[in-house]
Amino acid sequence: MNRIVTRVVKFAALLSLLGLISLSAHAGTYEGYTLFNQSCFLCHGTDGKGNGPLAKKLDVAPADLTNGNGSAAESTDQRLFGLIQGTVRHGAGTSAMPQWGLAMPGNQIKSLVSYIRFLQRSKHSLPGDPEIGKSIYEDNCAACHGRSGKGDGPLAEVLGLKPKDHTDSGEMNKHPNSQFIQVVSHGTPGKSMMPGWKDVLSQEEIEGVVSYMRLLSNY
């Protein structure tokens, strides 16, 4: 029995390394954001529209990853994973896209897929730096909203609260950045326990928190 378990564990580890485990597993949109802005922005641009600093130097124009009618949007998550990994051909086969599977493990490619989906689905830009917002969110907001943003932090149960679920993309897309900045800055009125943070956080930090919340809402 132990041999069987060991073989199963080794096989699962191998599949994970090859990026073949189902894409239904949670992929971190925030991690995808950081990877995209380290590696992909040079061609695709920071906004994903294919206007990066190297774009005009390439023989084949980089894809607009935000285009709702483009190949990235029409691809399944599995195909988009393969396009990034380099195991799936791009259309007629002409592309300057590197084979990122040689440099990135499968879990990082999944995160890139998640961030590309965010670029396609979100109706709002990021008002600040989510890298600033992440640590602040984890230190100050996770107690109520949870580290994953689902509204299931430890204080939520203890105090009988119902914090907002920041992973609900449909609900998050209904509200502009200005409204979230207002709520984080001044809190909410009435019986809501949401405090205002304007006397604790700078404007830059508040905008960073809102940006991190946006990334949480993709999955």
Buried (B, 14 or more C-beta within 10 A) or exposed (E): EEEEEEEEEEEEEEEBEEBBBEBEEEBBBBBBBBBBBEBBBBBBBBBBBBBBEEBEEBEEEBBBBBBEEBBBBEBEBBBBBBBBBBEEEBEEEEBBBEEBBEEBEBBBBBBBBBBBBBBBBBEBEBBBBBBBBBEBBEEBBBBBBBEBBBBBBEBBEEEEBEBBBBBBBEEBBEBEBEEBBBBBBEBEEEEEBBBBBBEEBEEEBBBBBBBBBBBBBBB
